[in-house]
Amino acid sequence: MSKWLEFYPFYKKGRKTPIVSVINKSTYEELGAIKWIGRGYWFIPKNDMRFDLSCLNDISDYIVKLKENEK
């Protein structure tokens, strides 16, 4: 579990993989999304967002879990 972030996966019709909305727990602001693009998952931040190492590690850990669940 992340101290600062919440991850909300949702599926769009026709997609095989989820789109995951990344939300700030304290402000409930959407910070970006994790999506499958091409051959892997990518984190696409909203414009002008900044992330510290802790948040980037949490996002990376979540992407690793998404990849593990595909197997």
PyMOL Python script that loads the backbone (N, CA, C, O; Angstrom):
from pymol import cmd

cmd.read_pdbstr("""\
ATOM      1  N   MET A   1       0.825  -1.195   0.000  1.00  0.00           N
ATOM      2  CA  MET A   1       0.000   0.000   0.000  1.00  0.00           C
ATOM      3  C   MET A   1       0.865   1.254   0.000  1.00  0.00           C
ATOM      4  O   MET A   1       1.902   1.315   0.661  1.00  0.00           O
ATOM      5  N   SER A   2       0.437   2.203  -0.720  1.00  0.00           N
ATOM      6  CA  SER A   2       1.145   3.474  -0.798  1.00  0.00           C
ATOM      7  C   SER A   2       0.640   4.419   0.284  1.00  0.00           C
ATOM      8  O   SER A   2      -0.552   4.466   0.587  1.00  0.00           O
ATOM      9  N   LYS A   3       1.565   5.162   0.852  1.00  0.00           N
ATOM     10  CA  LYS A   3       1.194   6.142   1.870  1.00  0.00           C
ATOM     11  C   LYS A   3       0.464   7.331   1.261  1.00  0.00           C
ATOM     12  O   LYS A   3      -0.431   7.896   1.891  1.00  0.00           O
ATOM     13  N   TRP A   4       0.833   7.715   0.052  1.00  0.00           N
ATOM     14  CA  TRP A   4       0.322   8.951  -0.545  1.00  0.00           C
ATOM     15  C   TRP A   4      -0.578   8.761  -1.757  1.00  0.00           C
ATOM     16  O   TRP A   4      -1.296   9.683  -2.145  1.00  0.00           O
ATOM     17  N   LEU A   5      -0.546   7.580  -2.357  1.00  0.00           N
ATOM     18  CA  LEU A   5      -1.250   7.378  -3.624  1.00  0.00           C
ATOM     19  C   LEU A   5      -2.309   6.293  -3.515  1.00  0.00           C
ATOM     20  O   LEU A   5      -2.175   5.344  -2.742  1.00  0.00           O
ATOM     21  N   GLU A   6      -3.369   6.453  -4.309  1.00  0.00           N
ATOM     22  CA  GLU A   6      -4.363   5.410  -4.489  1.00  0.00           C
ATOM     23  C   GLU A   6      -4.414   5.073  -5.979  1.00  0.00           C
ATOM     24  O   GLU A   6      -4.237   5.943  -6.831  1.00  0.00           O
ATOM     25  N   PHE A   7      -4.656   3.809  -6.273  1.00  0.00           N
ATOM     26  CA  PHE A   7      -4.688   3.332  -7.651  1.00  0.00           C
ATOM     27  C   PHE A   7      -6.079   2.767  -7.931  1.00  0.00           C
ATOM     28  O   PHE A   7      -6.548   1.877  -7.222  1.00  0.00           O
ATOM     29  N   TYR A   8      -6.740   3.290  -8.974  1.00  0.00           N
ATOM     30  CA  TYR A   8      -8.084   2.869  -9.331  1.00  0.00           C
ATOM     31  C   TYR A   8      -8.093   2.318 -10.756  1.00  0.00           C
ATOM     32  O   TYR A   8      -8.138   3.085 -11.718  1.00  0.00           O
ATOM     33  N   PRO A   9      -8.052   0.984 -10.895  1.00  0.00           N
ATOM     34  CA  PRO A   9      -8.109   0.410 -12.241  1.00  0.00           C
ATOM     35  C   PRO A   9      -9.540   0.405 -12.778  1.00  0.00           C
ATOM     36  O   PRO A   9     -10.496   0.198 -12.031  1.00  0.00           O
ATOM     37  N   PHE A  10      -9.666   0.634 -14.066  1.00  0.00           N
ATOM     38  CA  PHE A  10     -10.956   0.507 -14.727  1.00  0.00           C
ATOM     39  C   PHE A  10     -10.714   0.011 -16.142  1.00  0.00           C
ATOM     40  O   PHE A  10      -9.643   0.209 -16.716  1.00  0.00           O
ATOM     41  N   TYR A  11     -11.724  -0.633 -16.687  1.00  0.00           N
ATOM     42  CA  TYR A  11     -11.622  -1.205 -18.030  1.00  0.00           C
ATOM     43  C   TYR A  11     -12.538  -0.449 -18.973  1.00  0.00           C
ATOM     44  O   TYR A  11     -13.699  -0.185 -18.661  1.00  0.00           O
ATOM     45  N   LYS A  12     -11.997  -0.107 -20.126  1.00  0.00           N
ATOM     46  CA  LYS A  12     -12.809   0.475 -21.185  1.00  0.00           C
ATOM     47  C   LYS A  12     -13.191  -0.648 -22.148  1.00  0.00           C
ATOM     48  O   LYS A  12     -12.438  -1.601 -22.349  1.00  0.00           O
ATOM     49  N   LYS A  13     -14.361  -0.511 -22.727  1.00  0.00           N
ATOM     50  CA  LYS A  13     -14.835  -1.513 -23.667  1.00  0.00           C
ATOM     51  C   LYS A  13     -13.816  -1.687 -24.790  1.00  0.00           C
ATOM     52  O   LYS A  13     -13.367  -0.715 -25.396  1.00  0.00           O
ATOM     53  N   GLY A  14     -13.466  -2.934 -25.051  1.00  0.00           N
ATOM     54  CA  GLY A  14     -12.541  -3.233 -26.126  1.00  0.00           C
ATOM     55  C   GLY A  14     -11.081  -3.320 -25.702  1.00  0.00           C
ATOM     56  O   GLY A  14     -10.240  -3.770 -26.480  1.00  0.00           O
ATOM     57  N   ARG A  15     -10.764  -2.894 -24.471  1.00  0.00           N
ATOM     58  CA  ARG A  15      -9.378  -2.973 -23.986  1.00  0.00           C
ATOM     59  C   ARG A  15      -9.173  -4.281 -23.231  1.00  0.00           C
ATOM     60  O   ARG A  15     -10.057  -4.728 -22.499  1.00  0.00           O
ATOM     61  N   LYS A  16      -8.013  -4.886 -23.410  1.00  0.00           N
ATOM     62  CA  LYS A  16      -7.675  -6.110 -22.692  1.00  0.00           C
ATOM     63  C   LYS A  16      -7.022  -5.807 -21.345  1.00  0.00           C
ATOM     64  O   LYS A  16      -7.050  -6.640 -20.439  1.00  0.00           O
ATOM     65  N   THR A  17      -6.439  -4.629 -21.214  1.00  0.00           N
ATOM     66  CA  THR A  17      -5.725  -4.268 -19.990  1.00  0.00           C
ATOM     67  C   THR A  17      -6.404  -3.058 -19.345  1.00  0.00           C
ATOM     68  O   THR A  17      -7.062  -2.273 -20.027  1.00  0.00           O
ATOM     69  N   PRO A  18      -6.240  -2.915 -18.027  1.00  0.00           N
ATOM     70  CA  PRO A  18      -6.897  -1.787 -17.366  1.00  0.00           C
ATOM     71  C   PRO A  18      -6.163  -0.471 -17.615  1.00  0.00           C
ATOM     72  O   PRO A  18      -4.980  -0.453 -17.956  1.00  0.00           O
ATOM     73  N   ILE A  19      -6.879   0.602 -17.441  1.00  0.00           N
ATOM     74  CA  ILE A  19      -6.288   1.927 -17.293  1.00  0.00           C
ATOM     75  C   ILE A  19      -6.381   2.214 -15.799  1.00  0.00           C
ATOM     76  O   ILE A  19      -7.450   2.075 -15.205  1.00  0.00           O
ATOM     77  N   VAL A  20      -5.283   2.608 -15.198  1.00  0.00           N
ATOM     78  CA  VAL A  20      -5.251   2.817 -13.754  1.00  0.00           C
ATOM     79  C   VAL A  20      -5.077   4.303 -13.475  1.00  0.00           C
ATOM     80  O   VAL A  20      -4.071   4.904 -13.852  1.00  0.00           O
ATOM     81  N   SER A  21      -6.056   4.878 -12.819  1.00  0.00           N
ATOM     82  CA  SER A  21      -5.977   6.277 -12.422  1.00  0.00           C
ATOM     83  C   SER A  21      -5.162   6.369 -11.134  1.00  0.00           C
ATOM     84  O   SER A  21      -5.423   5.641 -10.177  1.00  0.00           O
ATOM     85  N   VAL A  22      -4.173   7.265 -11.112  1.00  0.00           N
ATOM     86  CA  VAL A  22      -3.324   7.457  -9.942  1.00  0.00           C
ATOM     87  C   VAL A  22      -3.782   8.740  -9.243  1.00  0.00           C
ATOM     88  O   VAL A  22      -3.755   9.824  -9.826  1.00  0.00           O
ATOM     89  N   ILE A  23      -4.204   8.594  -7.975  1.00  0.00           N
ATOM     90  CA  ILE A  23      -4.832   9.679  -7.237  1.00  0.00           C
ATOM     91  C   ILE A  23      -4.029  10.008  -5.979  1.00  0.00           C
ATOM     92  O   ILE A  23      -3.536   9.112  -5.292  1.00  0.00           O
ATOM     93  N   ASN A  24      -3.903  11.315  -5.686  1.00  0.00           N
ATOM     94  CA  ASN A  24      -3.287  11.782  -4.441  1.00  0.00           C
ATOM     95  C   ASN A  24      -4.284  11.538  -3.311  1.00  0.00           C
ATOM     96  O   ASN A  24      -5.420  12.006  -3.381  1.00  0.00           O
ATOM     97  N   LYS A  25      -3.869  10.804  -2.259  1.00  0.00           N
ATOM     98  CA  LYS A  25      -4.777  10.470  -1.167  1.00  0.00           C
ATOM     99  C   LYS A  25      -5.248  11.691  -0.378  1.00  0.00           C
ATOM    100  O   LYS A  25      -6.373  11.703   0.121  1.00  0.00           O
ATOM    101  N   SER A  26      -4.417  12.701  -0.262  1.00  0.00           N
ATOM    102  CA  SER A  26      -4.804  13.839   0.581  1.00  0.00           C
ATOM    103  C   SER A  26      -5.646  14.876  -0.160  1.00  0.00           C
ATOM    104  O   SER A  26      -6.494  15.524   0.454  1.00  0.00           O
ATOM    105  N   THR A  27      -5.430  15.047  -1.465  1.00  0.00           N
ATOM    106  CA  THR A  27      -6.187  16.065  -2.213  1.00  0.00           C
ATOM    107  C   THR A  27      -7.213  15.459  -3.167  1.00  0.00           C
ATOM    108  O   THR A  27      -8.058  16.172  -3.708  1.00  0.00           O
ATOM    109  N   TYR A  28      -7.141  14.154  -3.371  1.00  0.00           N
ATOM    110  CA  TYR A  28      -8.012  13.432  -4.305  1.00  0.00           C
ATOM    111  C   TYR A  28      -7.846  13.918  -5.748  1.00  0.00           C
ATOM    112  O   TYR A  28      -8.734  13.743  -6.582  1.00  0.00           O
ATOM    113  N   GLU A  29      -6.712  14.519  -6.018  1.00  0.00           N
ATOM    114  CA  GLU A  29      -6.419  15.005  -7.367  1.00  0.00           C
ATOM    115  C   GLU A  29      -5.834  13.865  -8.199  1.00  0.00           C
ATOM    116  O   GLU A  29      -4.997  13.099  -7.719  1.00  0.00           O
ATOM    117  N   GLU A  30      -6.284  13.763  -9.450  1.00  0.00           N
ATOM    118  CA  GLU A  30      -5.701  12.763 -10.340  1.00  0.00           C
ATOM    119  C   GLU A  30      -4.333  13.248 -10.779  1.00  0.00           C
ATOM    120  O   GLU A  30      -4.187  14.358 -11.292  1.00  0.00           O
ATOM    121  N   LEU A  31      -3.330  12.401 -10.571  1.00  0.00           N
ATOM    122  CA  LEU A  31      -1.952  12.750 -10.895  1.00  0.00           C
ATOM    123  C   LEU A  31      -1.532  12.242 -12.260  1.00  0.00           C
ATOM    124  O   LEU A  31      -0.584  12.753 -12.856  1.00  0.00           O
ATOM    125  N   GLY A  32      -2.229  11.252 -12.746  1.00  0.00           N
ATOM    126  CA  GLY A  32      -1.896  10.668 -14.032  1.00  0.00           C
ATOM    127  C   GLY A  32      -2.558   9.317 -14.170  1.00  0.00           C
ATOM    128  O   GLY A  32      -3.466   8.976 -13.413  1.00  0.00           O
ATOM    129  N   ALA A  33      -2.096   8.548 -15.145  1.00  0.00           N
ATOM    130  CA  ALA A  33      -2.682   7.237 -15.399  1.00  0.00           C
ATOM    131  C   ALA A  33      -1.596   6.259 -15.818  1.00  0.00           C
ATOM    132  O   ALA A  33      -0.575   6.642 -16.390  1.00  0.00           O
ATOM    133  N   ILE A  34      -1.840   4.995 -15.522  1.00  0.00           N
ATOM    134  CA  ILE A  34      -0.988   3.903 -15.984  1.00  0.00           C
ATOM    135  C   ILE A  34      -1.773   3.194 -17.079  1.00  0.00           C
ATOM    136  O   ILE A  34      -2.920   2.796 -16.875  1.00  0.00           O
ATOM    137  N   LYS A  35      -1.142   3.039 -18.250  1.00  0.00           N
ATOM    138  CA  LYS A  35      -1.803   2.409 -19.396  1.00  0.00           C
ATOM    139  C   LYS A  35      -0.831   1.462 -20.089  1.00  0.00           C
ATOM    140  O   LYS A  35       0.385   1.652 -20.056  1.00  0.00           O
ATOM    141  N   TRP A  36      -1.403   0.434 -20.720  1.00  0.00           N
ATOM    142  CA  TRP A  36      -0.621  -0.436 -21.594  1.00  0.00           C
ATOM    143  C   TRP A  36      -0.519   0.268 -22.938  1.00  0.00           C
ATOM    144  O   TRP A  36      -1.529   0.572 -23.572  1.00  0.00           O
ATOM    145  N   ILE A  37       0.715   0.522 -23.365  1.00  0.00           N
ATOM    146  CA  ILE A  37       0.949   1.149 -24.660  1.00  0.00           C
ATOM    147  C   ILE A  37       2.021   0.335 -25.373  1.00  0.00           C
ATOM    148  O   ILE A  37       3.149   0.220 -24.892  1.00  0.00           O
ATOM    149  N   GLY A  38       1.667  -0.218 -26.506  1.00  0.00           N
ATOM    150  CA  GLY A  38       2.639  -0.983 -27.285  1.00  0.00           C
ATOM    151  C   GLY A  38       2.996  -2.297 -26.633  1.00  0.00           C
ATOM    152  O   GLY A  38       2.254  -3.274 -26.735  1.00  0.00           O
ATOM    153  N   ARG A  39       4.134  -2.320 -25.963  1.00  0.00           N
ATOM    154  CA  ARG A  39       4.625  -3.561 -25.385  1.00  0.00           C
ATOM    155  C   ARG A  39       4.818  -3.495 -23.875  1.00  0.00           C
ATOM    156  O   ARG A  39       5.548  -4.311 -23.312  1.00  0.00           O
ATOM    157  N   GLY A  40       4.181  -2.548 -23.219  1.00  0.00           N
ATOM    158  CA  GLY A  40       4.344  -2.484 -21.778  1.00  0.00           C
ATOM    159  C   GLY A  40       3.487  -1.405 -21.141  1.00  0.00           C
ATOM    160  O   GLY A  40       2.832  -0.617 -21.823  1.00  0.00           O
ATOM    161  N   TYR A  41       3.509  -1.391 -19.819  1.00  0.00           N
ATOM    162  CA  TYR A  41       2.769  -0.377 -19.075  1.00  0.00           C
ATOM    163  C   TYR A  41       3.598   0.901 -18.974  1.00  0.00           C
ATOM    164  O   TYR A  41       4.817   0.860 -18.802  1.00  0.00           O
ATOM    165  N   TRP A  42       2.916   2.023 -19.082  1.00  0.00           N
ATOM    166  CA  TRP A  42       3.546   3.341 -18.987  1.00  0.00           C
ATOM    167  C   TRP A  42       2.767   4.181 -17.987  1.00  0.00           C
ATOM    168  O   TRP A  42       1.543   4.080 -17.901  1.00  0.00           O
ATOM    169  N   PHE A  43       3.477   5.006 -17.236  1.00  0.00           N
ATOM    170  CA  PHE A  43       2.828   6.005 -16.388  1.00  0.00           C
ATOM    171  C   PHE A  43       2.841   7.319 -17.145  1.00  0.00           C
ATOM    172  O   PHE A  43       3.898   7.808 -17.543  1.00  0.00           O
ATOM    173  N   ILE A  44       1.653   7.890 -17.341  1.00  0.00           N
ATOM    174  CA  ILE A  44       1.523   9.159 -18.051  1.00  0.00           C
ATOM    175  C   ILE A  44       1.043  10.203 -17.043  1.00  0.00           C
ATOM    176  O   ILE A  44      -0.135  10.217 -16.686  1.00  0.00           O
ATOM    177  N   PRO A  45       1.940  11.074 -16.582  1.00  0.00           N
ATOM    178  CA  PRO A  45       1.532  12.072 -15.584  1.00  0.00           C
ATOM    179  C   PRO A  45       0.735  13.199 -16.226  1.00  0.00           C
ATOM    180  O   PRO A  45       0.856  13.465 -17.422  1.00  0.00           O
ATOM    181  N   LYS A  46      -0.082  13.858 -15.407  1.00  0.00           N
ATOM    182  CA  LYS A  46      -0.753  15.075 -15.853  1.00  0.00           C
ATOM    183  C   LYS A  46       0.310  16.150 -16.044  1.00  0.00           C
ATOM    184  O   LYS A  46       1.407  16.045 -15.494  1.00  0.00           O
ATOM    185  N   ASN A  47       0.000  17.155 -16.801  1.00  0.00           N
ATOM    186  CA  ASN A  47       0.960  18.228 -17.072  1.00  0.00           C
ATOM    187  C   ASN A  47       1.475  18.873 -15.793  1.00  0.00           C
ATOM    188  O   ASN A  47       0.717  19.111 -14.853  1.00  0.00           O
ATOM    189  N   ASP A  48       2.761  19.147 -15.772  1.00  0.00           N
ATOM    190  CA  ASP A  48       3.431  19.877 -14.691  1.00  0.00           C
ATOM    191  C   ASP A  48       3.365  19.196 -13.328  1.00  0.00           C
ATOM    192  O   ASP A  48       3.497  19.864 -12.302  1.00  0.00           O
ATOM    193  N   MET A  49       3.165  17.893 -13.296  1.00  0.00           N
ATOM    194  CA  MET A  49       3.185  17.177 -12.025  1.00  0.00           C
ATOM    195  C   MET A  49       4.626  16.828 -11.671  1.00  0.00           C
ATOM    196  O   MET A  49       5.440  16.519 -12.541  1.00  0.00           O
ATOM    197  N   ARG A  50       4.920  16.884 -10.379  1.00  0.00           N
ATOM    198  CA  ARG A  50       6.243  16.502  -9.882  1.00  0.00           C
ATOM    199  C   ARG A  50       6.073  15.390  -8.859  1.00  0.00           C
ATOM    200  O   ARG A  50       5.105  15.372  -8.098  1.00  0.00           O
ATOM    201  N   PHE A  51       7.022  14.467  -8.850  1.00  0.00           N
ATOM    202  CA  PHE A  51       6.931  13.303  -7.975  1.00  0.00           C
ATOM    203  C   PHE A  51       8.261  13.100  -7.262  1.00  0.00           C
ATOM    204  O   PHE A  51       9.328  13.237  -7.859  1.00  0.00           O
ATOM    205  N   ASP A  52       8.179  12.769  -5.965  1.00  0.00           N
ATOM    206  CA  ASP A  52       9.411  12.443  -5.256  1.00  0.00           C
ATOM    207  C   ASP A  52       9.714  10.955  -5.455  1.00  0.00           C
ATOM    208  O   ASP A  52       8.926  10.220  -6.050  1.00  0.00           O
ATOM    209  N   LEU A  53      10.847  10.540  -4.955  1.00  0.00           N
ATOM    210  CA  LEU A  53      11.300   9.169  -5.163  1.00  0.00           C
ATOM    211  C   LEU A  53      10.327   8.153  -4.567  1.00  0.00           C
ATOM    212  O   LEU A  53      10.107   7.090  -5.148  1.00  0.00           O
ATOM    213  N   SER A  54       9.752   8.470  -3.427  1.00  0.00           N
ATOM    214  CA  SER A  54       8.806   7.563  -2.779  1.00  0.00           C
ATOM    215  C   SER A  54       7.596   7.311  -3.673  1.00  0.00           C
ATOM    216  O   SER A  54       7.176   6.166  -3.841  1.00  0.00           O
ATOM    217  N   CYS A  55       7.042   8.357  -4.238  1.00  0.00           N
ATOM    218  CA  CYS A  55       5.883   8.207  -5.125  1.00  0.00           C
ATOM    219  C   CYS A  55       6.252   7.448  -6.392  1.00  0.00           C
ATOM    220  O   CYS A  55       5.492   6.594  -6.849  1.00  0.00           O
ATOM    221  N   LEU A  56       7.402   7.751  -6.956  1.00  0.00           N
ATOM    222  CA  LEU A  56       7.833   7.039  -8.161  1.00  0.00           C
ATOM    223  C   LEU A  56       8.034   5.557  -7.880  1.00  0.00           C
ATOM    224  O   LEU A  56       7.708   4.717  -8.718  1.00  0.00           O
ATOM    225  N   ASN A  57       8.568   5.230  -6.710  1.00  0.00           N
ATOM    226  CA  ASN A  57       8.719   3.823  -6.328  1.00  0.00           C
ATOM    227  C   ASN A  57       7.368   3.143  -6.183  1.00  0.00           C
ATOM    228  O   ASN A  57       7.208   1.998  -6.607  1.00  0.00           O
ATOM    229  N   ASP A  58       6.392   3.824  -5.592  1.00  0.00           N
ATOM    230  CA  ASP A  58       5.045   3.258  -5.452  1.00  0.00           C
ATOM    231  C   ASP A  58       4.413   3.000  -6.811  1.00  0.00           C
ATOM    232  O   ASP A  58       3.780   1.963  -7.011  1.00  0.00           O
ATOM    233  N   ILE A  59       4.577   3.919  -7.736  1.00  0.00           N
ATOM    234  CA  ILE A  59       4.041   3.750  -9.087  1.00  0.00           C
ATOM    235  C   ILE A  59       4.732   2.578  -9.781  1.00  0.00           C
ATOM    236  O   ILE A  59       4.080   1.756 -10.425  1.00  0.00           O
ATOM    237  N   SER A  60       6.037   2.508  -9.648  1.00  0.00           N
ATOM    238  CA  SER A  60       6.795   1.410 -10.245  1.00  0.00           C
ATOM    239  C   SER A  60       6.370   0.067  -9.657  1.00  0.00           C
ATOM    240  O   SER A  60       6.195  -0.902 -10.395  1.00  0.00           O
ATOM    241  N   ASP A  61       6.204  -0.001  -8.344  1.00  0.00           N
ATOM    242  CA  ASP A  61       5.762  -1.244  -7.695  1.00  0.00           C
ATOM    243  C   ASP A  61       4.393  -1.678  -8.208  1.00  0.00           C
ATOM    244  O   ASP A  61       4.149  -2.868  -8.405  1.00  0.00           O
ATOM    245  N   TYR A  62       3.505  -0.716  -8.423  1.00  0.00           N
ATOM    246  CA  TYR A  62       2.174  -1.046  -8.920  1.00  0.00           C
ATOM    247  C   TYR A  62       2.264  -1.615 -10.338  1.00  0.00           C
ATOM    248  O   TYR A  62       1.575  -2.582 -10.666  1.00  0.00           O
ATOM    249  N   ILE A  63       3.095  -1.028 -11.161  1.00  0.00           N
ATOM    250  CA  ILE A  63       3.264  -1.530 -12.532  1.00  0.00           C
ATOM    251  C   ILE A  63       3.822  -2.954 -12.508  1.00  0.00           C
ATOM    252  O   ILE A  63       3.392  -3.795 -13.297  1.00  0.00           O
ATOM    253  N   VAL A  64       4.763  -3.233 -11.625  1.00  0.00           N
ATOM    254  CA  VAL A  64       5.309  -4.593 -11.501  1.00  0.00           C
ATOM    255  C   VAL A  64       4.191  -5.570 -11.139  1.00  0.00           C
ATOM    256  O   VAL A  64       4.134  -6.670 -11.689  1.00  0.00           O
ATOM    257  N   LYS A  65       3.303  -5.185 -10.224  1.00  0.00           N
ATOM    258  CA  LYS A  65       2.188  -6.057  -9.847  1.00  0.00           C
ATOM    259  C   LYS A  65       1.235  -6.284 -11.025  1.00  0.00           C
ATOM    260  O   LYS A  65       0.740  -7.396 -11.207  1.00  0.00           O
ATOM    261  N   LEU A  66       0.974  -5.252 -11.820  1.00  0.00           N
ATOM    262  CA  LEU A  66       0.133  -5.417 -13.003  1.00  0.00           C
ATOM    263  C   LEU A  66       0.740  -6.449 -13.948  1.00  0.00           C
ATOM    264  O   LEU A  66       0.034  -7.311 -14.471  1.00  0.00           O
ATOM    265  N   LYS A  67       2.042  -6.357 -14.164  1.00  0.00           N
ATOM    266  CA  LYS A  67       2.718  -7.295 -15.066  1.00  0.00           C
ATOM    267  C   LYS A  67       2.667  -8.713 -14.516  1.00  0.00           C
ATOM    268  O   LYS A  67       2.472  -9.664 -15.273  1.00  0.00           O
ATOM    269  N   GLU A  68       2.839  -8.865 -13.204  1.00  0.00           N
ATOM    270  CA  GLU A  68       2.803 -10.195 -12.583  1.00  0.00           C
ATOM    271  C   GLU A  68       1.417 -10.830 -12.710  1.00  0.00           C
ATOM    272  O   GLU A  68       1.304 -12.043 -12.893  1.00  0.00           O
ATOM    273  N   ASN A  69       0.368 -10.016 -12.615  1.00  0.00           N
ATOM    274  CA  ASN A  69      -0.999 -10.528 -12.714  1.00  0.00           C
ATOM    275  C   ASN A  69      -1.350 -11.011 -14.110  1.00  0.00           C
ATOM    276  O   ASN A  69      -2.298 -11.777 -14.276  1.00  0.00           O
ATOM    277  N   GLU A  70      -0.599 -10.573 -15.119  1.00  0.00           N
ATOM    278  CA  GLU A  70      -0.861 -11.015 -16.493  1.00  0.00           C
ATOM    279  C   GLU A  70      -0.406 -12.436 -16.743  1.00  0.00           C
ATOM    280  O   GLU A  70      -0.901 -13.100 -17.654  1.00  0.00           O
ATOM    281  N   LYS A  71       0.532 -12.905 -15.940  1.00  0.00           N
ATOM    282  CA  LYS A  71       1.112 -14.242 -16.187  1.00  0.00           C
ATOM    283  C   LYS A  71       0.196 -15.346 -15.765  1.00  0.00           C
ATOM    284  O   LYS A  71       0.539 -16.520 -15.906  1.00  0.00           O
TER     285      LYS A  71
END
""", "prot")
cmd.dss("prot")
cmd.show_as("cartoon", "prot")
cmd.util.cbc("prot")
cmd.orient("prot")
